[in-house]
Each structure stands twice: as C-alpha cells, then as structure tokens.
Amino acid sequence: MNPAVASGRDFAIDVREEAGGETTVSLSGRISLRNLNSVRAELHSILEPMKPAGLTVDLAGVGYLDSGGSLILLELEQYAEAASIPCRFANVSEETGGMLGLIDRAAVMAPLPPSAKDPEGAIERIGETGLKVFNDFTSTVTFLGDLLVALGSALLNPRSVRWQDFFFYVKRAGLDGLPILALLSFLLGLIIAFMSSLQLKQFGANLYVASLVGFGMVRELGPIMTAVIIAGRSGSAFAAEIGTMMVNEEVDALVTMGFNPTRFLALPKVLAAMVVVPLLTLYSDLFGILGGMVVGVVGFDLTIYTYLAQTVKSISIFDVVSSLIKAVVFAVLIAGIGCQRGFRARGGAEAVGTFTTSAVVAGLFLIIVADSLFAIILYYIR
Amino acid sequence: MQNIGKEPIITVENLTAGYGDNIIFKNVSFRVMKGEILVILGGSGCGKSTLLKHMFGLYRPKAGRVLINGIDAATENPEELDGIRRNIGVLFQSGALFGSMTLMENVSLPLEEYTDLSSEDIGRIVRMKLAMVNLSGFENHLPSELSGGMKKRAGLARAMALDPKVLFFDEPSAGLDPVTSAELDILMKRINAGLGTTMVVVTHELDSIFAIAHRVVMLDRDAKGIIAEGTPQELKESSTDRRVINFFNRIPAAAGAEDQRA
C-alpha cells in the first residue's frame, strides 16, 4: 500500500541511514505547489539532526512533481552542497527528468537584478519634479498654441472643420447633460433661496430672496455649476477617448496619414464645448431661478409675478453677457485641458486613467482660477 | 510521440457557438489527448478564436459542452471552476500582461492568489518560470519595455505559473518575425516534452503547424464546422478537400476564377 495514502496525506518521506553515514531520502506521492511548505518542514525536521556523509534522493514513488517539487529538489541539492557532501537523484522518472531538465538552477538561485524602481534621493526627486512641472507647462503652452492656430484656420476655412464630429459632441456634451444639469441647478437655487431667506426674514426682506438667487445664479453659480458638470462629464471623456487612441497608436496613424491630430481630434470637441457651455449656462440660470421661485412662492407667500419682476430688476444685461463670456472661456479651458491630457497618455491602461483624472482635476482648478480673475476684472470694469 | 496519453483531457461535445443570431459553427465535436499538441486552424473568420475561448470557459456555448478533466468548462460551481482555472493557462494574442506591473509581479499574481507560499518561494518559482522562457534578468522590467516576442514569452511564463495541465495559445506567432516565431515553437515543444503539458493552439502559420502539431483540426467558415482532422502531413499529402489543399498550398480561394479570366 502507498505510504502516502496510509498517512492521510498526499506525500510521504522515508529516510534510511546506512553504515558510513550514506543517507537515502525516499520521496513519494505528490510533491507540488500545494504541499510545498509541509514537505519542506518535514524534510527539515528529518535532516537537521543528521550529519549524512552522502545523500541519495530516491524518486521512485513520486507520482506527480511540479515546479514546487522541483524547488524542493533544488533545495536538497543546495543543502548537500552547503554541507559538502555528494548528492544524487535516483530512479528519476521520465516526467520528473523532463521537469528538472527545463530548470535553469543558476537563474532560480541567483540574486535579483537591481530594481528599476529604486528609491531616489531627495535632490534627484526635486529635480525630477521640477522637470515634470516644466514639461507640463511647455506641453500645455504648445498645445494652446496649436489649438489657437487650429481655431484661426477654422475661422478662415470653416469647411476644414469636421462638422459631423462637432455635432456629435454638441449632442454628447450638451443635450445628454440637460437632465442632470437641470436637476442640480434647480436644487442649488432651492438651497440658496432657503439659506438666504433664513437671514433675510429677520429684516422682513423676503422679497430680496429673488434678487439674491437671480444675481447669484447668473453671475457666479450658473457658469460654475455648468463648468463643473462639463468638466466631469465631457473633459474626462475627451481625455479618455484621446488617451486610448494614443495608446492604440491611432493618433500615430492620423499623423502618418497627414492629419493634424489637434485639428482632427481636439478642434471639434473644443468648438462644441464653446457653443454648448454658454447655452447650458443660461439653462442652468433658468433652473436655478425656478428653484428659488419654488421656495419664494411656497415658503414666503410671494407671487410668481413679484418674484420674477424682482429677479429681472436685479439682473443687468452686463451680468448676462459677462457670464456668457466667462462660460466660453471655461469651455475652452475644460475641453482644451481634456484633449491636452489625452494626448499625453503613453503606455497602457494605467496612463489613460492617470491622465483622465488629471484632466478633471486640472479642469476644475483652471475654472476656479479663471473665475477669480473674472471677479477681479469685472469689479474694475463696472 | 511517446508522451501522448490514451485518455482524453478535453472533450468537446456538439458545441454550437455564435454571437446573437449569427451562428459561427455548429455541432463541433473532438477530443484532445493528454500530452498532445492540437492545432486548430482555418482561415480568418472561421471561429478559431471563438472555439478556443469556449474551450477554456470564457464564453458560454449556445449548445453542447466542453469537458476539461470531466468538468464542464461553463460550470457555475465555484469549486469546480477553481479546479479548472488552476489546471489551465492561457496565452492571449498580445500577451495580455498587466501594463502597470513588472514581469515578476505579473507572474506572481496567480501564485499569490492560488497558493499559500511565502513570498520568497513565489519569487523562486517565478524566476524558474521566467528562466524556462529565457527571460532571466528581466524580472523588474515593465511589459512596455519588452519586444513583442518577449511579451509573448512573458505571457507564457504567467500562463505556466501554476503548472497547468493544459495550455491554450491564441495565435502565438501573430506579429512575430520568423526567427522569433520559430524560437517560440521550439520553446513550446520543449515545455510539452518536458512537462507533458497538453497544448491547444490556434494558429494559421503553416511553418508553426508543421513544427509543433501532433494533430490538427481544421474549421471552415462556410461549412460552420470541422472539415478535416489528422496530422499535418496527412492533411497536406492526402486530403482531397479543395479547401484543405488551398490552405496547405497557400492558394487563394479566388485563384481558380482569376485563372479563367486570364
């Protein structure tokens, strides 16, 4: 009977020590990746107290041996070598011999080559970061220049623009975003009206809720809200789309066919955003005011007429126009940075993810910076 | 072929596959013996890759079944599935290495998931496998730093990580130069002879087919099934089927028509 089966395990180790210290270790059963740890522990406990003068490993009973088993055999060889005793394998079956024949012992035991990801010193890291920031800056400026040239040539020669793509992105970025933008703007208007009314009620100035919501939505929150949603929905999509095309060498194919990737891929997206974002801003303003009106009418007994009249009185044409200009600038920033990040993706799936994230983060950052500049400029113009 | 067993390790029974209403092939049946290298061949669009993906359980058959070691490849029983996954390895067409991981990490992944070995042991097993595919010294390289042939070999090392009984290859020589492709053939034969691993290979490289195949199964798009089966020599020398002759002699299907026009 197979001793392995008798002991309830799938392997067995038997050791015979003959006169003169010649030791025979008989392995049998399955020696595999699954029981590697227990085989090794048992061998260790058997061989440690012994001082054999020679080692013979009898593999006659081995039914199955995989790379884990080979590792055990290599370790036995190593053990014998360390103890300077001869070691040989006996009764090696065809399968086991084939397995052992494929193994490059030197490679398994050799030290690892130095890692490419070695930790760097502080100075090196500062240098790398500096270079990265500089490269980031130059590539952004280069792309901006490219984009302006493409926009200019589109103005001079409108037929060169891929209008089919343009309308596709108008639908994607604009039409498909309407429901979510409406909902969020409506809720935002509701919130502002509610929060401001808590304060204004103390002075009996409930009517001014309308002014506050109208002015706030048109001047600041409408454009910002729209820009944030476009950055999340479309800026990221642009980056991921172009990034995947970069990774798949599709952009290289465009270049070799004589297309300018900026004009071919980025221009329709940027143009679509420039058209869509101002329209969406007006739409967002409208829903914000509607949200405020619900609070005003339901909560503070204003009539719809008084609420709207007060809203119209508080908003000037200047406010609307300036907010639309702001929206166009936001559109260029979001779509531009989305495309630019996409063009920088190299390598694989991970890079696409990294640059998509970067597109959204950079987009939001630029929106806020641009908005601050607008706040200052508009204050002095007025 | 001394190491081909008598009992089948994979049995394909009346397999029908397709996408939507489009049937790719119908009632395909054949067996793969232990230790055998079986090549599935056929022109583009005949469903070779689809058949392969059904064989390792990636796709569900429309009808029929595939048994690996007696277990249905499309099983939903997690234990059976685990048993199948441990016993098969797949080399995808482009290697399918994880781009963000080094070769070491790529090959370690199945070992970490399916065994309870220490990281030191895993390291040694991984380097054993990488040495088998002649990639010693590339442990810390990323896939993007390797050539096409090296990526294939690294993918093979990962497929072999758990010493699978069956290896599936989806067009291993696609996109490789003839020399690299021949080297890969030799490597596959060495592994087959050394480890007794059964291999199922999809390819249409004639040189590869003659170099590695013990037996071939030929699919055809219009017949929607197997049109020939046998050793490559048999098919090349004694087949009377026009489609088989055309394939082995690289004659375009439209050649006859063109001759008449000229």
Interface residues (C-beta under 8 A of the other chain):
Chain A: S32 L33 R34 L36 N37 D66 S67 G68 S70 L71 E94 E95 G98 M99 G101 L102 I103 D104 A107 V108 M109 A110 L112 P113 P114 S115 A116 K117 G347 G348 A349 E350
Chain B: N3 G99 S100 T102 L111 T115 D116 L117 S118 D121 G123 R124 I125 R127 M128 K129 L130 A131 M132 S136 G137 E139 N140 H141 L142 P143 S144 L162 D163 R190 I191 A193 G194 L195 G196
